[in-house]
Amino acid sequence: MIIDSNIIIYSALPAYPTIRQLLREQSPVVSVISKVEVLGYHQLSEPARSLLESFFAAAMVLPVTDSVADEAIRLRQLRRMKLGDALIAATALVFGHTLVTRNVSDFKDIDGLTVIDPLADD
């Protein structure tokens, strides 16, 4: 499973113990794009930054390879997508992972991409 940026952020909030449980049960895999999005937030507090840096240190962070870039280009040619979303979706597709996100609608109807929202039943 590739964990989207929004799920990583939710995991740091006390209101989402189910997300933390999911991450404990799975070996976290993320796109380097999520690392940039999450740690690059300009108003991140020092305690949150420390917690999130620990998360990324424990996670497998997948790079933007040429194959990922090519797939992101293809996705953006097919549909209107934000660059970050296209790169994250492409990473999931190229590396053969399910994408775990709260923003399922951002990734709907992408052939071959399995998307789950771990908070759908909450």
MDTraj code that builds the backbone (N, CA, C; nanometers):
import mdtraj as md
import numpy as np

residues = "MET ILE ILE ASP SER ASN ILE ILE ILE TYR SER ALA LEU PRO ALA TYR PRO THR ILE ARG GLN LEU LEU ARG GLU GLN SER PRO VAL VAL SER VAL ILE SER LYS VAL GLU VAL LEU GLY TYR HIS GLN LEU SER GLU PRO ALA ARG SER LEU LEU GLU SER PHE PHE ALA ALA ALA MET VAL LEU PRO VAL THR ASP SER VAL ALA ASP GLU ALA ILE ARG LEU ARG GLN LEU ARG ARG MET LYS LEU GLY ASP ALA LEU ILE ALA ALA THR ALA LEU VAL PHE GLY HIS THR LEU VAL THR ARG ASN VAL SER ASP PHE LYS ASP ILE ASP GLY LEU THR VAL ILE ASP PRO LEU ALA ASP ASP".split()
xyz = np.array([
    [0.0830, -0.1195, 0.0000],
    [0.0000, 0.0000, 0.0000],
    [0.0866, 0.1248, 0.0000],
    [0.0505, 0.2184, -0.0849],
    [0.1139, 0.3500, -0.0817],
    [0.0204, 0.4428, -0.0057],
    [0.0746, 0.5100, 0.0928],
    [-0.0033, 0.5981, 0.1788],
    [0.0035, 0.7398, 0.1227],
    [-0.1131, 0.7979, 0.0931],
    [-0.1202, 0.9336, 0.0399],
    [-0.0914, 1.0353, 0.1502],
    [-0.0543, 1.1549, 0.1096],
    [-0.0168, 1.2623, 0.2021],
    [-0.1243, 1.2898, 0.3064],
    [-0.2513, 1.2913, 0.2651],
    [-0.3568, 1.3249, 0.3613],
    [-0.3684, 1.2201, 0.4708],
    [-0.3444, 1.0957, 0.4403],
    [-0.3508, 0.9897, 0.5411],
    [-0.2348, 1.0040, 0.6387],
    [-0.1194, 1.0415, 0.5901],
    [-0.0039, 1.0646, 0.6777],
    [-0.0352, 1.1771, 0.7752],
    [-0.0955, 1.2830, 0.7261],
    [-0.1323, 1.3953, 0.8125],
    [-0.2363, 1.3526, 0.9153],
    [-0.3388, 1.2802, 0.8712],
    [-0.4402, 1.2303, 0.9656],
    [-0.3772, 1.1434, 1.0740],
    [-0.2750, 1.0659, 1.0387],
    [-0.2139, 0.9759, 1.1371],
    [-0.1506, 1.0513, 1.2532],
    [-0.1158, 1.1760, 1.2318],
    [-0.0534, 1.2571, 1.3365],
    [-0.1556, 1.3249, 1.4275],
    [-0.2834, 1.3131, 1.3931],
    [-0.3887, 1.3784, 1.4714],
    [-0.4516, 1.2807, 1.5695],
    [-0.4757, 1.3225, 1.6938],
    [-0.5326, 1.2324, 1.7940],
    [-0.6692, 1.1734, 1.7566],
    [-0.7440, 1.2403, 1.6733],
    [-0.8799, 1.1961, 1.6393],
    [-0.8838, 1.0747, 1.5467],
    [-0.7685, 1.0256, 1.4998],
    [-0.7678, 0.9183, 1.4003],
    [-0.6864, 0.7964, 1.4436],
    [-0.7277, 0.7297, 1.5509],
    [-0.6541, 0.6105, 1.5956],
    [-0.6602, 0.4957, 1.4944],
    [-0.7655, 0.4891, 1.4140],
    [-0.7746, 0.3811, 1.3150],
    [-0.6659, 0.3942, 1.2091],
    [-0.6281, 0.5159, 1.1768],
    [-0.5203, 0.5375, 1.0800],
    [-0.3877, 0.4914, 1.1390],
    [-0.3630, 0.5276, 1.2637],
    [-0.2380, 0.4852, 1.3276],
    [-0.2315, 0.3328, 1.3378],
    [-0.3444, 0.2694, 1.3670],
    [-0.3487, 0.1236, 1.3735],
    [-0.3164, 0.0622, 1.2372],
    [-0.3754, 0.1172, 1.1320],
    [-0.3487, 0.0695, 0.9963],
    [-0.1996, 0.0788, 0.9639],
    [-0.1383, 0.1901, 0.9972],
    [0.0034, 0.2096, 0.9680],
    [0.0922, 0.1166, 1.0505],
    [0.0478, 0.0841, 1.1722],
    [0.1233, -0.0114, 1.2541],
    [0.1160, -0.1523, 1.1949],
    [0.0014, -0.1859, 1.1362],
    [-0.0190, -0.3201, 1.0809],
    [0.0484, -0.3381, 0.9451],
    [0.0693, -0.2317, 0.8732],
    [0.1304, -0.2359, 0.7403],
    [0.2694, -0.1744, 0.7469],
    [0.3553, -0.2154, 0.6583],
    [0.4835, -0.1470, 0.6455],
    [0.4583, -0.0260, 0.5564],
    [0.4696, 0.0946, 0.6115],
    [0.4352, 0.2123, 0.5317],
    [0.5248, 0.2291, 0.4093],
    [0.4601, 0.2533, 0.2961],
    [0.5280, 0.2850, 0.1707],
    [0.4676, 0.4165, 0.1233],
    [0.5535, 0.5103, 0.0845],
    [0.5064, 0.6411, 0.0404],
    [0.5855, 0.6857, -0.0817],
    [0.5272, 0.7760, -0.1555],
    [0.5976, 0.8426, -0.2639],
    [0.6813, 0.9555, -0.2045],
    [0.7946, 0.9823, -0.2644],
    [0.8751, 1.0960, -0.2213],
    [0.7940, 1.2257, -0.2329],
    [0.6952, 1.2275, -0.3210],
    [0.6085, 1.3448, -0.3353],
    [0.5337, 1.3714, -0.2053],
    [0.4846, 1.2667, -0.1400],
    [0.4161, 1.2846, -0.0115],
    [0.5111, 1.3389, 0.0942],
    [0.6344, 1.2929, 0.0918],
    [0.7330, 1.3445, 0.1874],
    [0.7514, 1.4947, 0.1685],
    [0.7622, 1.5374, 0.0441],
    [0.7783, 1.6808, 0.0149],
    [0.6517, 1.7570, 0.0558],
    [0.5350, 1.7038, 0.0209],
    [0.4100, 1.7724, 0.0544],
    [0.3922, 1.7876, 0.2053],
    [0.4160, 1.6804, 0.2783],
    [0.3898, 1.6810, 0.4231],
    [0.4948, 1.7626, 0.4980],
    [0.6217, 1.7331, 0.4773],
    [0.7268, 1.8032, 0.5521],
    [0.7507, 1.9444, 0.5006],
    [0.7059, 1.9727, 0.3801],
    [0.7234, 2.1055, 0.3228],
    [0.6176, 2.2057, 0.3635],
    [0.5179, 2.1611, 0.4402],
    [0.4126, 2.2530, 0.4831],
    [0.4741, 2.3624, 0.5703],
    [0.4528, 2.4868, 0.5330],
    [0.5219, 2.5995, 0.5973],
    [0.4781, 2.6284, 0.7406],
    [0.3629, 2.5798, 0.7831],
    [0.3171, 2.6066, 0.9197],
    [0.3247, 2.4830, 1.0087],
    [0.4088, 2.3885, 0.9740],
    [0.4241, 2.2666, 1.0526],
    [0.4942, 2.2993, 1.1842],
    [0.4331, 2.2601, 1.2947],
    [0.4940, 2.2846, 1.4257],
    [0.6134, 2.1917, 1.4451],
    [0.7028, 2.2283, 1.5352],
    [0.8204, 2.1440, 1.5606],
    [0.7819, 2.0057, 1.6127],
    [0.6854, 1.9936, 1.7078],
    [0.6468, 1.8580, 1.7511],
    [0.5906, 1.7734, 1.6363],
    [0.5090, 1.8347, 1.5518],
    [0.4525, 1.7619, 1.4380],
    [0.5622, 1.7254, 1.3394],
    [0.6533, 1.8168, 1.3135],
    [0.7645, 1.7902, 1.2217],
    [0.8470, 1.6715, 1.2720],
    [0.8764, 1.6700, 1.3996],
    [0.9553, 1.5610, 1.4576],
    [0.8830, 1.4267, 1.4419],
    [0.7544, 1.4250, 1.4714],
    [0.6744, 1.3036, 1.4585],
    [0.6720, 1.2558, 1.3131],
    [0.6495, 1.3482, 1.2229],
    [0.6401, 1.3123, 1.0814],
    [0.7761, 1.2725, 1.0226],
    [0.8818, 1.3354, 1.0674],
    [1.0150, 1.2939, 1.0229],
    [1.0442, 1.1509, 1.0674],
    [0.9998, 1.1155, 1.1894],
    [1.0159, 0.9778, 1.2372],
    [0.9368, 0.8808, 1.1499],
    [0.8159, 0.9216, 1.1107],
    [0.7349, 0.8381, 1.0225],
    [0.8090, 0.8114, 0.8918],
    [0.8592, 0.9180, 0.8284],
    [0.9271, 0.9016, 0.7001],
    [1.0576, 0.8230, 0.7134],
    [1.1242, 0.8347, 0.8278],
    [1.2461, 0.7569, 0.8491],
    [1.2153, 0.6071, 0.8548],
    [1.0959, 0.5713, 0.9037],
    [1.0562, 0.4309, 0.9144],
    [0.9909, 0.3783, 0.7870],
    [0.9451, 0.4665, 0.7021],
    [0.8721, 0.4270, 0.5812],
    [0.9678, 0.3966, 0.4667],
    [0.9181, 0.3173, 0.3729],
    [0.9898, 0.3008, 0.2458],
    [0.9446, 0.4150, 0.1569],
    [1.0358, 0.5020, 0.1195],
    [1.0044, 0.6184, 0.0364],
    [1.0459, 0.5869, -0.1074],
    [0.9454, 0.5787, -0.1948],
    [0.9711, 0.5433, -0.3340],
    [1.0029, 0.6685, -0.4163],
    [1.1009, 0.6582, -0.5046],
    [1.1441, 0.7742, -0.5841],
    [1.0559, 0.7972, -0.7058],
    [1.0733, 0.9132, -0.7653],
    [1.0143, 0.9416, -0.8957],
    [1.1163, 0.8926, -0.9990],
    [1.0894, 0.7756, -1.0523],
    [1.1758, 0.7179, -1.1550],
    [1.1298, 0.7674, -1.2921],
    [1.2047, 0.7341, -1.3955],
    [1.1613, 0.7683, -1.5311],
    [1.0264, 0.7036, -1.5626],
    [1.0070, 0.5803, -1.5169],
    [0.8792, 0.5115, -1.5407],
    [0.7633, 0.5821, -1.4706],
    [0.7881, 0.6285, -1.3483],
    [0.6847, 0.7021, -1.2749],
    [0.6544, 0.8328, -1.3469],
    [0.7575, 0.9038, -1.3898],
    [0.7364, 1.0299, -1.4619],
    [0.6577, 1.0066, -1.5901],
    [0.6930, 0.9016, -1.6650],
    [0.6208, 0.8714, -1.7885],
    [0.4743, 0.8391, -1.7616],
    [0.4482, 0.7633, -1.6555],
    [0.3099, 0.7292, -1.6214],
    [0.2332, 0.8529, -1.5758],
    [0.2973, 0.9405, -1.4998],
    [0.2320, 1.0646, -1.4569],
    [0.1976, 1.1515, -1.5774],
    [0.2859, 1.1562, -1.6732],
    [0.2584, 1.2316, -1.7963],
    [0.1363, 1.1728, -1.8666],
    [0.1340, 1.0411, -1.8777],
    [0.0204, 0.9747, -1.9427],
    [-0.1102, 1.0058, -1.8706],
    [-0.1079, 0.9982, -1.7378],
    [-0.2288, 1.0272, -1.6594],
    [-0.2758, 1.1706, -1.6803],
    [-0.1827, 1.2640, -1.6823],
    [-0.2201, 1.4048, -1.6996],
    [-0.2684, 1.4345, -1.8406],
    [-0.2229, 1.3560, -1.9366],
    [-0.2727, 1.3722, -2.0732],
    [-0.4157, 1.3197, -2.0861],
    [-0.4489, 1.2193, -2.0058],
    [-0.5817, 1.1581, -2.0116],
    [-0.6875, 1.2366, -1.9346],
    [-0.6460, 1.3045, -1.8292],
    [-0.7420, 1.3706, -1.7412],
    [-0.6765, 1.4873, -1.6688],
    [-0.7589, 1.5733, -1.6203],
    [-0.7085, 1.6873, -1.5426],
    [-0.6712, 1.6379, -1.4030],
    [-0.5448, 1.6477, -1.3694],
    [-0.4952, 1.6044, -1.2383],
    [-0.3892, 1.7024, -1.1901],
    [-0.3859, 1.7229, -1.0604],
    [-0.2757, 1.7988, -1.0017],
    [-0.1478, 1.7177, -1.0198],
    [-0.0375, 1.7881, -1.0300],
    [0.0900, 1.7223, -1.0519],
    [0.1211, 1.6219, -0.9402],
    [0.1045, 1.6630, -0.8147],
    [0.1330, 1.5732, -0.7024],
    [0.0478, 1.4475, -0.7066],
    [-0.0819, 1.4630, -0.7341],
    [-0.1710, 1.3473, -0.7428],
    [-0.1300, 1.2549, -0.8571],
    [-0.0934, 1.3123, -0.9707],
    [-0.0515, 1.2307, -1.0845],
    [0.0749, 1.1515, -1.0513],
    [0.1691, 1.2138, -0.9843],
    [0.2926, 1.1446, -0.9472],
    [0.2683, 1.0358, -0.8430],
    [0.1804, 1.0628, -0.7478],
    [0.1488, 0.9617, -0.6459],
    [0.0745, 0.8446, -0.7089],
    [-0.0241, 0.8727, -0.7930],
    [-0.0973, 0.7656, -0.8625],
    [-0.0017, 0.6855, -0.9514],
    [0.0842, 0.7540, -1.0222],
    [0.1802, 0.6861, -1.1095],
    [0.2744, 0.5982, -1.0290],
    [0.3165, 0.6446, -0.9136],
    [0.4034, 0.5647, -0.8266],
    [0.3323, 0.4368, -0.7853],
    [0.2057, 0.4481, -0.7452],
    [0.1280, 0.3295, -0.7071],
    [0.1165, 0.2328, -0.8252],
    [0.0882, 0.2851, -0.9414],
    [0.0739, 0.1994, -1.0598],
    [0.2052, 0.1311, -1.0974],
    [0.3123, 0.2068, -1.1046],
    [0.4415, 0.1527, -1.1483],
    [0.4946, 0.0488, -1.0492],
    [0.4784, 0.0755, -0.9203],
    [0.5313, -0.0161, -0.8194],
    [0.4294, -0.1227, -0.7774],
    [0.3077, -0.1175, -0.8353],
    [0.2074, -0.2202, -0.8112],
    [0.1449, -0.2192, -0.6727],
    [0.1160, -0.1000, -0.6220],
    [0.0574, -0.0870, -0.4889],
    [-0.0846, -0.0306, -0.4951],
    [-0.1638, -0.0650, -0.3951],
    [-0.2926, -0.0002, -0.3703],
    [-0.2636, 0.1374, -0.3128],
    [-0.3449, 0.2361, -0.3468],
    [-0.3299, 0.3714, -0.2927],
    [-0.4300, 0.3906, -0.1796],
    [-0.3803, 0.4300, -0.0640],
    [-0.4640, 0.4572, 0.0526],
    [-0.4750, 0.6083, 0.0658],
    [-0.5976, 0.6600, 0.0500],
    [-0.6194, 0.8043, 0.0508],
    [-0.7579, 0.8368, 0.1023],
    [-0.7743, 0.9542, 0.1529],
    [-0.9058, 1.0053, 0.1899],
    [-0.9731, 1.0677, 0.0675],
    [-0.8945, 1.1081, -0.0299],
    [-0.9450, 1.1770, -0.1485],
    [-0.9657, 1.0806, -0.2646],
    [-1.0526, 0.9851, -0.2443],
    [-1.0774, 0.8827, -0.3461],
    [-1.1201, 0.9448, -0.4786],
    [-1.1984, 1.0498, -0.4738],
    [-1.2483, 1.1113, -0.5974],
    [-1.1357, 1.1664, -0.6849],
    [-1.0230, 1.2039, -0.6252],
    [-0.9097, 1.2544, -0.7034],
    [-0.8479, 1.1463, -0.7914],
    [-0.8741, 1.0202, -0.7574],
    [-0.8086, 0.9090, -0.8252],
    [-0.9060, 0.8117, -0.8906],
    [-1.0343, 0.8486, -0.8959],
    [-1.1332, 0.7554, -0.9501],
    [-1.1133, 0.7365, -1.1002],
    [-1.1527, 0.6210, -1.1443],
    [-1.1509, 0.5867, -1.2875],
    [-1.0115, 0.5846, -1.3503],
    [-0.9101, 0.5569, -1.2715],
    [-0.7766, 0.5363, -1.3276],
    [-0.7586, 0.3856, -1.3440],
    [-0.7505, 0.3420, -1.4685],
    [-0.7386, 0.1992, -1.4982],
    [-0.6181, 0.1382, -1.4286],
    [-0.6434, 0.0279, -1.3594],
    [-0.5366, -0.0455, -1.2942],
    [-0.5021, 0.0011, -1.1553],
    [-0.5582, 0.1133, -1.1111],
    [-0.5270, 0.1673, -0.9788],
    [-0.6365, 0.1290, -0.8804],
    [-0.5970, 0.0603, -0.7746],
    [-0.6893, 0.0287, -0.6659],
    [-0.6730, 0.1347, -0.5592],
    [-0.7847, 0.1923, -0.5175],
    [-0.7847, 0.3023, -0.4202],
    [-0.8774, 0.2653, -0.3059],
    [-0.8288, 0.2841, -0.1833],
    [-0.9146, 0.2624, -0.0669],
    [-0.9083, 0.3828, 0.0263],
    [-1.0206, 0.4080, 0.0909],
    [-1.0325, 0.5133, 0.1918],
    [-1.0502, 0.4437, 0.3255],
    [-0.9484, 0.4467, 0.4118],
    [-0.9581, 0.3754, 0.5386],
    [-1.0565, 0.4373, 0.6361],
    [-1.1052, 0.5565, 0.6059],
    [-1.2022, 0.6240, 0.6934],
    [-1.3434, 0.6197, 0.6373],
    [-1.3646, 0.5446, 0.5328],
    [-1.4954, 0.5423, 0.4664],
    [-1.6075, 0.4978, 0.5589],
    [-1.5787, 0.4130, 0.6539],
    [-1.6819, 0.3631, 0.7452],
    [-1.6936, 0.4441, 0.8730],
    [-1.6056, 0.5433, 0.8923],
    [-1.6088, 0.6241, 1.0160],
    [-1.7164, 0.7295, 1.0106],
])
top = md.Topology()
chain = top.add_chain()
for i, resn in enumerate(residues, 1):
    res = top.add_residue(resn, chain, resSeq=i)
    for name in ("N", "CA", "C"):
        top.add_atom(name, md.element.get_by_symbol(name[0]), res)
traj = md.Trajectory(xyz[None], top)
